[in-house]
Amino acid sequence: MILLLILSTFAFQSGGQPLDGYLVMPSTPPRAVLLYFHRYIEKGDAVQTWEGITSRGYAVAGFTNFPANNLIPKSNDAIAALRQSGLQNTPVVAVGASMGAIYASQWFAANPYVRALVLIVPGSADICDTLQRSGGRPVFLIQAENDDTTFGSGAKIRQCLPNGKQYMLKGAGHSFPPDAVTDTIANWLDSLPLTENQ
């Protein structure tokens, strides 16, 4: 079965400022909406590079997160706008890559309705302090075997996630295309009881 992927933009307000969000939807109702906190070198429209996970039935949303001021309220406002546009009963998952993983974990810890967190080559071990406030919700850590950018933060994060799911992408460095891990992430999400409890 081939799913048609639909890329659109959505406008939302945060702190009195207009912002643009990006959304990639599958052609069927999504199992969850993933709010993607992108890498420093990307912009909000990087959601379209996640077509592999969208083809598995998940929506991916995002906005330009850098500079990272007021990121938690901006993220809350983006989700509120999506809920008003027809995704009100859709579970939410936080996904962050590299420096974006820091902000994804902060948003995840601040919002108990966010069902799960995916950390992709996180850029700082400071995430451990944030994860202690996550209430035991599911966390999936993806690291790259030849990552020379995170300077040992991966080992520290592995230690603070003894019960979290962990995956090592063999032969990869810090930057790799999303399709290298989309099936792995989708399989993990498929195994979770992603039910809305808000």
C-alpha positions as CSV (number, residue, x, y, z in Angstrom):
1,M,0.0,0.0,0.0
2,I,1.4,3.4,-1.0
3,L,0.6,6.4,1.3
4,L,0.4,9.9,-0.1
5,L,2.4,12.3,2.0
6,I,1.1,15.8,2.5
7,L,3.4,18.7,3.4
8,S,1.7,21.8,4.7
9,T,2.4,24.9,6.8
10,F,0.4,26.1,9.7
11,A,0.5,29.5,11.4
12,F,0.5,29.9,15.2
13,Q,1.1,32.7,17.8
14,S,3.5,32.5,20.7
15,G,4.3,35.4,23.0
16,G,2.4,37.7,20.7
17,Q,4.7,36.8,17.8
18,P,3.4,35.0,14.6
19,L,5.3,31.8,13.8
20,D,5.2,29.3,10.9
21,G,5.0,25.6,11.6
22,Y,5.5,22.7,9.2
23,L,3.5,19.5,9.1
24,V,3.8,16.3,7.1
25,M,0.7,14.1,7.3
26,P,0.1,10.6,6.0
27,S,-3.1,10.1,3.9
28,T,-4.7,8.2,6.8
29,P,-5.4,9.5,10.3
30,P,-2.0,9.5,12.1
31,R,-1.3,7.2,15.0
32,A,0.5,10.1,16.7
33,V,2.0,13.4,15.9
34,L,5.8,13.7,16.4
35,L,7.0,17.2,17.3
36,Y,10.5,17.3,15.8
37,F,13.2,19.5,17.4
38,H,15.7,19.7,14.6
39,R,19.5,19.8,14.4
40,Y,21.2,23.2,14.7
41,I,22.0,23.1,11.0
42,E,18.4,22.5,10.0
43,K,15.2,24.6,9.9
44,G,11.6,23.8,10.7
45,D,10.9,22.5,7.2
46,A,13.2,19.6,8.0
47,V,10.1,17.6,8.9
48,Q,9.8,16.7,5.2
49,T,13.0,14.6,5.5
50,W,11.1,12.3,7.8
51,E,8.8,10.9,5.1
52,G,9.9,7.4,6.0
53,I,8.1,7.6,9.4
54,T,5.2,9.4,7.9
55,S,4.7,6.6,5.4
56,R,4.4,4.4,8.5
57,G,1.3,6.3,9.7
58,Y,2.8,9.1,11.9
59,A,2.5,12.8,11.3
60,V,5.6,15.0,11.9
61,A,5.4,18.6,12.8
62,G,8.0,21.2,13.6
63,F,9.1,24.8,13.5
64,T,12.5,26.6,13.4
65,N,13.8,26.1,17.0
66,F,16.9,28.2,16.8
67,P,17.4,30.6,18.5
68,A,16.0,28.5,21.3
69,N,14.4,31.2,23.4
70,N,11.0,30.5,25.0
71,L,11.0,27.0,23.3
72,I,8.6,25.3,25.7
73,P,5.8,27.8,25.3
74,K,6.4,27.9,21.5
75,S,6.2,24.2,21.4
76,N,3.0,24.2,23.5
77,D,1.5,26.8,21.2
78,A,2.4,24.8,18.1
79,I,0.7,21.7,19.5
80,A,-2.4,23.8,20.5
81,A,-2.6,25.1,16.9
82,L,-2.4,21.5,15.6
83,R,-5.1,20.3,18.0
84,Q,-7.4,23.1,16.8
85,S,-6.8,22.0,13.2
86,G,-8.1,18.5,13.6
87,L,-5.5,16.6,15.6
88,Q,-7.1,17.2,19.0
89,N,-7.3,13.5,19.9
90,T,-3.9,12.5,18.4
91,P,-1.2,11.4,20.9
92,V,2.0,13.5,20.9
93,V,5.6,12.3,20.9
94,A,8.7,14.5,21.2
95,V,11.6,13.8,18.8
96,G,15.0,15.6,19.0
97,A,18.2,15.3,17.0
98,S,21.6,16.6,18.1
99,M,21.2,19.9,19.9
100,G,17.4,19.6,19.3
101,A,17.4,16.6,21.6
102,I,18.1,18.9,24.5
103,Y,15.0,20.9,23.8
104,A,12.9,17.9,23.0
105,S,13.8,16.4,26.4
106,Q,13.0,19.7,28.2
107,W,9.6,20.0,26.5
108,F,8.9,16.3,27.2
109,A,9.7,16.7,30.9
110,A,7.5,19.8,31.2
111,N,4.4,18.2,29.6
112,P,3.1,14.9,31.0
113,Y,0.7,14.5,28.1
114,V,3.6,13.9,25.7
115,R,3.6,10.1,25.5
116,A,7.2,9.3,24.6
117,L,10.6,10.8,23.7
118,V,13.0,9.9,21.0
119,L,16.6,11.2,21.4
120,I,18.8,11.0,18.3
121,V,22.5,11.6,18.9
122,P,21.9,14.0,21.7
123,G,24.4,16.8,22.0
124,S,24.7,17.1,25.8
125,A,24.6,14.8,28.9
126,D,22.6,17.6,30.6
127,I,19.6,15.7,29.3
128,C,20.0,13.3,32.3
129,D,18.8,16.0,34.8
130,T,15.8,16.6,32.6
131,L,14.9,13.0,32.1
132,Q,14.7,12.5,35.9
133,R,11.5,14.7,35.7
134,S,9.9,12.7,33.0
135,G,7.8,10.5,35.2
136,G,9.0,7.1,33.8
137,R,7.4,7.6,30.3
138,P,9.1,5.8,27.4
139,V,12.4,7.1,26.1
140,F,14.3,5.8,23.1
141,L,18.0,6.8,22.7
142,I,19.6,6.4,19.3
143,Q,23.3,6.9,19.0
144,A,25.8,6.5,16.1
145,E,28.8,4.2,16.4
146,N,31.3,6.7,14.9
147,D,29.8,9.9,16.4
148,D,32.8,12.2,17.2
149,T,30.6,15.3,17.9
150,T,28.9,14.5,21.2
151,F,32.2,14.2,23.1
152,G,31.3,11.3,25.3
153,S,27.8,12.5,26.3
154,G,26.3,9.3,24.9
155,A,27.9,7.1,27.5
156,K,26.6,9.3,30.3
157,I,23.1,9.3,28.8
158,R,23.1,5.5,28.5
159,Q,23.9,5.3,32.2
160,C,21.0,7.5,33.2
161,L,18.6,5.6,31.0
162,P,18.9,2.0,32.4
163,N,15.3,1.2,31.5
164,G,15.1,3.2,28.3
165,K,15.3,1.6,24.9
166,Q,18.7,2.1,23.3
167,Y,19.9,1.6,19.7
168,M,23.4,2.0,18.2
169,L,23.5,2.8,14.5
170,K,26.5,0.9,13.2
171,G,29.0,2.6,11.0
172,A,27.3,6.0,11.2
173,G,28.7,9.4,12.3
174,H,26.9,12.2,14.0
175,S,25.0,13.3,10.8
176,F,23.0,10.7,8.9
177,P,19.8,10.8,6.9
178,P,16.6,10.1,8.9
179,D,15.7,7.1,6.7
180,A,18.6,5.3,8.5
181,V,16.5,5.1,11.6
182,T,12.9,5.7,10.6
183,D,11.9,2.1,10.6
184,T,13.6,1.5,14.0
185,I,11.7,4.5,15.5
186,A,8.4,3.5,13.9
187,N,8.8,-0.1,15.1
188,W,9.4,1.2,18.7
189,L,6.4,3.6,18.5
190,D,4.2,0.8,17.1
191,S,5.0,-1.3,20.2
192,L,3.8,1.5,22.6
193,P,0.3,2.0,23.9
194,L,0.1,5.5,22.6
195,T,-3.2,6.5,24.0
196,E,-4.4,10.1,24.7
197,N,-4.8,10.8,28.4
198,Q,-5.2,14.5,28.4
